[in-house]
Amino acid sequence: MAGKPLRRLRAFLAIALVALTAPAFAQAAGENEPNLQVPAGSARYLPDAMPDRIIATPAQDPATGFAVNWRTNARVDVALLQIVRAGDSPDVGTPREVRATTTAYTLDGRAAHVHRADVGGLQPDTLYMFRVQGQGAWSGWRQLRTAADAGKPLTLLYFGDSQNKNLSHVGRVVREAMRHAPDALMALHAGDHQSNATVDNEWGEMFEALGDLPSVMLVAPAAGNHEYWEEFEDTPQERRVLSDHWRAGFALPRNGAGGAHTRDTTYWFDVQGVRVAVLDGTSALDLGSADAQARWLESVLAGNPNPWSIVLIHQPVYSPRGREASGVIRSALQPVIERHGVDLVLQGHDHTYGRRSGDRAGQSLPQYIVSVSGPKQYRLSDEARRTMDPTAEDTQLFQVLRIDGTHLRYQARTATGRLYDDFEITRAADGRKTLREIHQGRIGLRDCSHRDATLGGRTDRCWE
């Protein structure tokens, strides 16, 4: 972190150069547009009497339960969730009420109350409607389907980093993903939901970019480095601190690795024959929890009765940008991942696309995948071009996973819905798995050879 002041100075000078040479009229859309669309001083994302930032997350068994977080002003001390089996009439009958746990936060100087309701005792593969309470007001009814039994067809969405310009650029990717997978039960997000973890307007734009997605499916997030902030910055005491916005944003299963640095960011759940384990790469790299997470992951995967498994983590095991930190992640976690036959390792952090298997000769699984849904776009390393296939630069993507008993189909699509990557894993009766590449319908590989640098002058990025 010692080189950050110099990097900041370079970034400032680059931005100043753009500002001096830019036209003196309203700024056009482009890579130098502001990160936030909301103007300074706007009250758009202030908490009030109406519930907002309503988001449902999976319980350990999402066939029988889920949790919901929402936000109100600080005058709501007691809040309820109402839930009932969805029907075709507006006469919903008498809903069941679940009292929420309320926590007071001061988020970016704004006092707010965040409410968490854990809903259990539900029936599998059943459509429910729920709403949440504010100050003398209720949200609209929302509909979510519980997970089904193992073996029933399952659709998941996977997003890499969104991070920057959420409202301006990420929302269209989310909407395109929902158009291609209207049956998705859940969305997995590989971290860095916003750029500055302590700026409430960034979280507000992130939730607005998600739109209706949290109203119709569960969300399973991983924490990225941008979910942390740096206390005592630029001093010998500098350290990473998890933002309160993360805790306020997501009601996650309480079954993680434990300990102060992983309690709120690691968790696992089973969904329709798939065990999903979510790790915290920032805590592993910067807070010394790599070994503890490896031991926890060992216990989670060793007891896995499901035929499929997925690991979700922000920092990649193999970095498409050639980051040295991947060696730490690889050393600590890859032996556990490969010993237990994980199928997919879904990652973000590098703001490019890259896919590969491990280092053993003839190895096809796990598939290690890095993707990006947001507009910040880095460049690939030469090593990534040699060892990963396919790769992409300058491309916003989303991924659709369809699992149907003995088949797992993975597709990556661009922001306009074009097919970019496609493969299938087949599981035989004896448990052995084979991977088949599917090339039909894919568009050609995308790179950033058409642009030498960003408008800000950065040659390591394709787009700011």
C-alpha positions as CSV (number, residue, x, y, z in Angstrom):
1,M,0.0,0.0,0.0
2,A,3.0,2.3,0.2
3,G,2.8,3.3,-3.5
4,K,-0.8,4.6,-3.2
5,P,0.0,8.3,-2.7
6,L,2.1,8.3,-5.9
7,R,-0.7,6.5,-7.8
8,R,-3.2,9.0,-6.4
9,L,-1.1,11.9,-7.6
10,R,-0.8,10.3,-11.1
11,A,-4.6,9.7,-11.2
12,F,-5.2,13.3,-10.1
13,L,-2.9,14.8,-12.8
14,A,-4.6,12.6,-15.4
15,I,-8.0,13.7,-14.4
16,A,-6.9,17.4,-14.3
17,L,-5.5,17.1,-17.8
18,V,-8.8,15.7,-19.0
19,A,-10.7,18.5,-17.2
20,L,-8.5,21.2,-18.7
21,T,-8.8,19.9,-22.3
22,A,-12.5,19.0,-22.1
23,P,-15.2,21.2,-23.6
24,A,-16.9,23.6,-21.2
25,F,-20.4,22.3,-21.8
26,A,-22.4,19.5,-20.3
27,Q,-20.3,16.3,-20.0
28,A,-21.2,13.6,-22.6
29,A,-21.5,10.0,-21.7
30,G,-18.1,8.3,-21.8
31,E,-15.3,6.9,-19.7
32,N,-14.7,10.2,-18.0
33,E,-18.3,10.6,-16.8
34,P,-18.7,10.8,-13.0
35,N,-18.9,7.6,-11.0
36,L,-22.2,8.7,-9.5
37,Q,-25.1,10.0,-11.4
38,V,-26.8,11.4,-8.4
39,P,-25.8,15.1,-8.0
40,A,-24.1,16.4,-4.9
41,G,-26.5,17.3,-2.1
42,S,-29.3,15.1,-3.5
43,A,-31.7,13.6,-1.1
44,R,-32.6,10.7,-3.4
45,Y,-31.1,8.0,-1.3
46,L,-31.8,9.3,2.2
47,P,-33.6,6.8,4.4
48,D,-37.3,7.7,5.2
49,A,-40.5,6.1,6.4
50,M,-40.9,3.9,3.3
51,P,-38.8,0.7,3.4
52,D,-36.0,0.6,0.8
53,R,-33.0,-1.5,-0.2
54,I,-35.1,-4.6,0.3
55,I,-33.0,-7.7,-0.6
56,A,-33.6,-11.4,0.1
57,T,-30.6,-13.8,0.6
58,P,-30.5,-17.6,0.9
59,A,-30.8,-19.5,4.2
60,Q,-28.5,-22.5,4.7
61,D,-31.4,-24.4,3.2
62,P,-33.2,-22.1,0.7
63,A,-35.8,-24.8,0.1
64,T,-37.3,-23.9,3.5
65,G,-36.2,-20.4,4.2
66,F,-34.5,-17.1,3.3
67,A,-33.6,-13.9,5.1
68,V,-34.6,-10.3,4.2
69,N,-32.8,-7.0,4.9
70,W,-34.4,-3.6,4.5
71,R,-33.7,0.0,5.5
72,T,-35.9,2.8,7.0
73,N,-35.3,6.0,8.9
74,A,-34.2,5.9,12.5
75,R,-37.8,6.3,13.8
76,V,-38.8,2.7,13.0
77,D,-37.8,0.6,16.1
78,V,-40.1,-2.4,15.5
79,A,-40.6,-3.7,12.0
80,L,-42.4,-6.8,10.6
81,L,-42.3,-8.9,7.5
82,Q,-45.5,-10.5,6.3
83,I,-45.4,-13.6,4.1
84,V,-48.1,-15.8,2.5
85,R,-48.3,-18.3,-0.3
86,A,-48.8,-16.4,-3.5
87,G,-52.1,-16.6,-5.1
88,D,-54.0,-15.2,-8.1
89,S,-56.4,-13.0,-6.1
90,P,-55.5,-9.7,-4.4
91,D,-57.2,-11.3,-1.3
92,V,-54.1,-12.7,0.2
93,G,-55.8,-13.9,3.4
94,T,-54.1,-13.6,6.7
95,P,-50.3,-13.5,6.2
96,R,-47.8,-14.9,8.7
97,E,-45.8,-12.2,10.5
98,V,-42.1,-12.4,11.3
99,R,-40.7,-9.8,13.6
100,A,-37.4,-8.3,12.4
101,T,-34.2,-7.6,14.3
102,T,-33.4,-3.9,14.1
103,T,-29.9,-2.4,14.1
104,A,-29.0,1.3,14.2
105,Y,-26.4,2.4,11.8
106,T,-24.8,5.8,10.9
107,L,-24.0,5.3,7.2
108,D,-22.0,8.1,5.6
109,G,-23.3,10.4,8.3
110,R,-26.9,9.3,7.8
111,A,-28.8,7.7,10.7
112,A,-30.8,4.7,9.6
113,H,-32.3,1.6,11.0
114,V,-31.7,-1.7,9.2
115,H,-34.1,-4.6,9.8
116,R,-33.4,-8.3,9.3
117,A,-36.2,-11.0,9.2
118,D,-35.2,-14.7,9.0
119,V,-38.1,-16.6,7.5
120,G,-38.2,-20.4,8.0
121,G,-40.7,-23.2,7.9
122,L,-41.5,-22.7,4.2
123,Q,-42.4,-25.4,1.6
124,P,-39.9,-26.3,-1.1
125,D,-40.5,-25.2,-4.7
126,T,-43.3,-22.8,-3.7
127,L,-44.0,-19.3,-4.7
128,Y,-44.4,-16.9,-1.8
129,M,-45.3,-13.2,-1.6
130,F,-43.9,-11.0,1.1
131,R,-43.8,-7.4,2.1
132,V,-41.9,-5.4,4.8
133,Q,-42.9,-2.6,7.2
134,G,-41.7,0.9,7.5
135,Q,-43.0,3.9,9.5
136,G,-46.8,3.6,9.1
137,A,-46.2,2.1,5.6
138,W,-45.5,-1.2,3.9
139,S,-43.6,-2.0,0.8
140,G,-45.3,-3.5,-2.2
141,W,-45.7,-7.3,-2.3
142,R,-42.8,-9.2,-3.8
143,Q,-42.7,-12.8,-5.0
144,L,-39.9,-15.3,-4.5
145,R,-39.8,-19.1,-5.1
146,T,-38.2,-21.4,-2.7
147,A,-35.6,-23.9,-3.9
148,A,-36.8,-27.3,-5.0
149,D,-35.5,-30.8,-4.2
150,A,-32.1,-31.9,-5.5
151,G,-32.2,-32.9,-9.2
152,K,-34.9,-30.4,-10.2
153,P,-33.6,-28.0,-12.9
154,L,-31.9,-25.0,-11.4
155,T,-30.9,-21.7,-13.0
156,L,-28.4,-19.4,-11.4
157,L,-27.0,-16.0,-12.5
158,Y,-23.4,-15.0,-11.9
159,F,-22.0,-11.5,-12.0
160,G,-18.4,-10.3,-11.7
161,D,-17.5,-6.9,-10.4
162,S,-20.0,-4.1,-10.9
163,Q,-18.2,-1.5,-8.8
164,N,-18.2,1.7,-11.0
165,K,-21.0,3.7,-12.6
166,N,-23.6,1.3,-11.4
167,L,-26.6,3.4,-12.3
168,S,-25.2,4.5,-15.6
169,H,-23.8,1.2,-16.9
170,V,-24.5,-1.8,-14.7
171,G,-28.3,-1.7,-14.7
172,R,-28.5,-2.7,-18.4
173,V,-26.4,-5.8,-17.8
174,V,-28.7,-6.8,-14.9
175,R,-31.8,-6.3,-17.1
176,E,-30.3,-8.3,-20.0
177,A,-29.4,-11.1,-17.6
178,M,-33.0,-11.3,-16.3
179,R,-34.3,-11.3,-19.9
180,H,-32.1,-14.3,-20.7
181,A,-32.8,-16.2,-17.5
182,P,-36.3,-15.3,-16.3
183,D,-36.4,-18.6,-14.4
184,A,-33.3,-17.9,-12.3
185,L,-33.7,-18.7,-8.6
186,M,-30.6,-16.9,-7.4
187,A,-27.9,-14.4,-8.4
188,L,-24.3,-14.9,-7.3
189,H,-22.2,-11.8,-7.2
190,A,-18.4,-12.1,-6.9
191,G,-17.8,-8.8,-5.0
192,D,-16.9,-5.2,-5.4
193,H,-20.6,-4.0,-5.6
194,Q,-19.4,-0.4,-5.5
195,S,-16.2,1.6,-5.5
196,N,-16.2,3.4,-2.2
197,A,-17.6,1.2,0.7
198,T,-18.3,4.2,2.9
199,V,-20.2,6.4,0.4
200,D,-24.0,5.8,0.9
201,N,-24.9,7.2,-2.5
202,E,-22.8,4.5,-4.1
203,W,-24.8,1.8,-2.3
204,G,-28.0,3.6,-3.3
205,E,-27.0,3.5,-7.0
206,M,-26.0,-0.1,-6.7
207,F,-29.4,-1.1,-5.3
208,E,-31.1,1.0,-8.0
209,A,-29.1,-0.7,-10.7
210,L,-30.3,-4.1,-9.4
211,G,-33.8,-2.9,-10.0
212,D,-36.4,-5.7,-9.8
213,L,-33.8,-8.5,-9.5
214,P,-34.0,-8.8,-5.6
215,S,-37.8,-8.8,-5.9
216,V,-37.9,-12.0,-7.9
217,M,-34.8,-14.0,-6.9
218,L,-32.3,-14.5,-4.0
219,V,-29.0,-12.7,-4.0
220,A,-25.8,-14.4,-2.7
221,P,-22.9,-11.9,-2.6
222,A,-19.2,-12.3,-1.9
223,A,-17.2,-9.5,-0.3
224,G,-14.6,-7.8,-2.4
225,N,-11.8,-5.4,-1.4
226,H,-14.1,-2.5,-2.2
227,E,-16.5,-3.7,0.5
228,Y,-13.7,-2.7,2.9
229,W,-12.2,0.7,3.8
230,E,-8.7,1.5,5.1
231,E,-8.4,2.7,8.7
232,F,-5.3,4.8,9.5
233,E,-4.6,5.1,5.8
234,D,-1.0,5.8,4.7
235,T,0.4,5.1,8.2
236,P,2.1,2.0,9.6
237,Q,-1.1,1.1,11.4
238,E,-3.2,1.0,8.1
239,R,-5.6,-1.9,8.0
240,R,-8.7,-3.1,6.2
241,V,-12.1,-2.6,7.9
242,L,-15.3,-4.2,6.7
243,S,-17.8,-1.5,5.9
244,D,-21.0,-1.2,7.9
245,H,-22.8,-0.9,4.6
246,W,-22.0,-4.6,3.9
247,R,-23.6,-5.7,7.2
248,A,-26.5,-3.4,6.6
249,G,-26.9,-4.6,3.0
250,F,-27.1,-8.3,3.3
251,A,-28.7,-10.8,5.7
252,L,-26.3,-13.8,5.2
253,P,-26.4,-17.3,6.8
254,R,-24.6,-17.4,10.1
255,N,-22.5,-20.5,9.4
256,G,-19.2,-19.0,8.2
257,A,-15.6,-19.5,9.2
258,G,-16.1,-17.5,12.4
259,G,-13.5,-15.1,13.9
260,A,-13.6,-11.4,13.7
261,H,-12.4,-11.2,10.1
262,T,-14.6,-13.8,8.4
263,R,-17.8,-14.0,10.6
264,D,-19.8,-11.6,8.4
265,T,-18.4,-12.5,5.0
266,T,-18.1,-16.3,4.7
267,Y,-21.0,-18.7,4.5
268,W,-22.4,-21.7,2.6
269,F,-25.8,-23.1,1.5
270,D,-27.2,-26.0,-0.5
271,V,-29.5,-25.4,-3.4
272,Q,-31.0,-28.2,-5.5
273,G,-28.0,-30.5,-5.5
274,V,-25.4,-27.8,-5.4
275,R,-23.2,-26.8,-2.4
276,V,-22.1,-23.2,-2.7
277,A,-19.3,-21.9,-0.4
278,V,-18.5,-18.2,-0.3
279,L,-15.1,-17.0,0.7
280,D,-13.5,-13.7,1.6
281,G,-10.3,-13.1,-0.4
282,T,-9.6,-9.7,1.1
283,S,-9.6,-11.1,4.6
284,A,-7.4,-13.9,3.5
285,L,-4.9,-11.6,1.9
286,D,-4.9,-8.6,4.2
287,L,-6.2,-9.8,7.6
288,G,-4.4,-13.1,7.9
289,S,-7.4,-15.5,7.7
290,A,-6.3,-17.6,4.7
291,D,-5.5,-20.7,6.8
292,A,-8.7,-20.4,8.9
293,Q,-10.8,-20.1,5.7
294,A,-9.0,-23.1,4.2
295,R,-9.8,-25.2,7.3
296,W,-13.4,-24.0,7.2
297,L,-13.7,-24.8,3.5
298,E,-12.3,-28.2,4.1
299,S,-15.1,-28.9,6.6
300,V,-17.8,-27.5,4.3
301,L,-16.7,-29.5,1.3
302,A,-15.8,-32.7,3.1
303,G,-19.4,-33.0,4.4
304,N,-20.9,-32.2,1.0
305,P,-23.6,-34.7,0.0
306,N,-24.4,-33.0,-3.3
307,P,-23.2,-34.0,-6.7
308,W,-22.2,-30.4,-7.6
309,S,-20.2,-27.7,-5.8
310,I,-19.3,-24.1,-6.5
311,V,-16.9,-21.8,-4.7
312,L,-17.5,-18.0,-4.9
313,I,-14.6,-15.6,-4.1
314,H,-13.6,-12.2,-5.2
315,Q,-9.9,-12.4,-5.7
316,P,-9.0,-15.0,-8.4
317,V,-6.9,-18.2,-8.0
318,Y,-5.4,-17.4,-11.4
319,S,-5.2,-13.7,-12.2
320,P,-5.9,-12.6,-15.8
321,R,-4.0,-9.4,-14.9
322,G,-1.0,-11.3,-13.5
323,R,-1.5,-10.1,-9.9
324,E,1.0,-11.6,-7.4
325,A,-1.7,-11.9,-4.7
326,S,-3.3,-14.8,-6.6
327,G,-0.3,-16.9,-5.5
328,V,-1.4,-16.5,-1.9
329,I,-5.0,-17.5,-2.7
330,R,-3.8,-20.4,-4.8
331,S,-1.4,-21.7,-2.1
332,A,-4.0,-21.6,0.7
333,L,-7.2,-22.6,-1.0
334,Q,-6.6,-24.4,-4.2
335,P,-5.5,-27.7,-2.6
336,V,-8.8,-27.8,-0.7
337,I,-10.8,-26.9,-3.8
338,E,-9.2,-29.5,-6.0
339,R,-9.1,-32.3,-3.3
340,H,-12.9,-32.1,-3.0
341,G,-13.7,-31.9,-6.8
342,V,-15.2,-28.5,-6.9
343,D,-16.8,-27.9,-10.3
344,L,-16.7,-24.1,-10.7
345,V,-14.7,-21.3,-9.0
346,L,-16.5,-18.1,-9.8
347,Q,-14.4,-14.9,-9.3
348,G,-14.0,-11.2,-10.0
349,H,-11.5,-8.5,-9.1
350,D,-9.5,-8.3,-12.4
351,H,-12.1,-6.5,-14.6
352,T,-11.5,-8.8,-17.5
353,Y,-12.8,-12.2,-18.6
354,G,-10.7,-15.4,-18.4
355,R,-11.3,-19.1,-18.0
356,R,-9.0,-22.0,-17.4
357,S,-8.5,-25.3,-15.5
358,G,-5.8,-26.1,-13.0
359,D,-2.1,-27.0,-13.5
360,R,-2.3,-30.8,-13.7
361,A,-1.8,-32.4,-17.1
362,G,-5.1,-33.4,-18.6
363,Q,-7.1,-31.6,-15.9
364,S,-10.5,-30.1,-16.9
365,L,-12.1,-29.3,-13.5
366,P,-12.5,-27.1,-11.6
367,Q,-13.1,-24.4,-14.2
368,Y,-11.6,-21.2,-12.7
369,I,-13.6,-18.2,-14.1
370,V,-13.1,-14.5,-13.8
371,S,-15.7,-12.1,-15.1
372,V,-16.8,-8.4,-14.9
373,S,-20.3,-6.9,-15.2
374,G,-19.2,-3.2,-14.7
375,P,-17.6,-0.7,-17.0
376,K,-14.1,-0.5,-15.5
377,Q,-12.0,-2.6,-17.9
378,Y,-8.4,-3.7,-17.3
379,R,-6.1,-5.4,-19.8
380,L,-5.0,-9.0,-19.8
381,S,-1.5,-10.1,-19.0
382,D,0.6,-12.0,-21.6
383,E,0.4,-15.1,-19.3
384,A,-3.4,-15.0,-19.3
385,R,-3.4,-14.9,-23.1
386,R,-1.3,-18.1,-23.1
387,T,-3.1,-20.0,-20.3
388,M,-6.7,-18.9,-20.5
389,D,-9.3,-19.6,-23.2
390,P,-11.5,-17.8,-23.8
391,T,-10.4,-14.3,-22.6
392,A,-11.9,-10.9,-23.1
393,E,-11.1,-7.2,-22.6
394,D,-13.4,-4.2,-23.0
395,T,-16.5,-6.4,-22.4
396,Q,-19.3,-6.3,-19.8
397,L,-20.7,-9.8,-19.2
398,F,-23.2,-11.8,-17.2
399,Q,-23.3,-15.6,-16.9
400,V,-26.2,-18.1,-16.8
401,L,-25.7,-21.5,-15.2
402,R,-28.3,-24.2,-15.8
403,I,-28.0,-27.4,-13.8
404,D,-30.3,-30.3,-14.6
405,G,-29.5,-33.6,-12.8
406,T,-26.4,-34.9,-14.6
407,H,-25.6,-31.8,-16.7
408,L,-24.3,-28.3,-15.8
409,R,-24.4,-25.8,-18.7
410,Y,-22.5,-22.6,-18.4
411,Q,-22.9,-19.6,-20.7
412,A,-21.3,-16.2,-20.6
413,R,-23.1,-13.4,-22.5
414,T,-22.2,-9.8,-23.3
415,A,-24.1,-6.8,-22.1
416,T,-26.2,-7.0,-25.4
417,G,-26.9,-10.7,-24.8
418,R,-24.4,-12.1,-27.4
419,L,-23.0,-15.6,-26.5
420,Y,-19.3,-15.3,-25.6
421,D,-18.5,-18.6,-23.8
422,D,-20.2,-21.9,-23.5
423,F,-19.5,-25.3,-22.0
424,E,-21.2,-28.3,-20.4
425,I,-20.1,-30.6,-17.6
426,T,-21.7,-34.1,-17.7
427,R,-21.8,-36.3,-14.6
428,A,-21.7,-40.1,-15.3
429,A,-23.4,-42.7,-13.1
430,D,-20.1,-43.4,-11.3
431,G,-19.7,-39.7,-10.4
432,R,-17.0,-39.0,-13.0
433,K,-17.4,-35.7,-14.8
434,T,-16.4,-34.6,-18.3
435,L,-16.2,-31.2,-19.8
436,R,-17.4,-30.4,-23.4
437,E,-16.6,-27.1,-25.0
438,I,-19.5,-25.7,-27.1
439,H,-18.3,-23.3,-29.8
440,Q,-21.4,-23.0,-31.9
441,G,-23.0,-19.5,-31.7
442,R,-20.1,-17.8,-29.9
443,I,-18.9,-14.4,-31.1
444,G,-15.2,-13.8,-31.7
445,L,-12.7,-13.1,-29.0
446,R,-12.8,-9.4,-27.9
447,D,-9.7,-7.4,-26.9
448,C,-8.7,-3.8,-26.5
449,S,-6.3,-3.5,-29.4
450,H,-8.3,-0.5,-30.8
451,R,-7.4,1.7,-27.9
452,D,-3.9,2.5,-26.5
453,A,-5.0,4.2,-23.3
454,T,-8.0,5.5,-21.5
455,L,-9.0,9.2,-21.8
456,G,-7.3,9.6,-18.4
457,G,-4.1,8.3,-19.9
458,R,-3.9,4.9,-18.2
459,T,-2.3,2.3,-20.4
460,D,-3.2,-0.6,-18.0
461,R,-6.9,-0.1,-18.5
462,C,-9.1,-0.1,-21.6
463,W,-11.9,1.9,-20.0
464,E,-12.1,3.9,-16.8
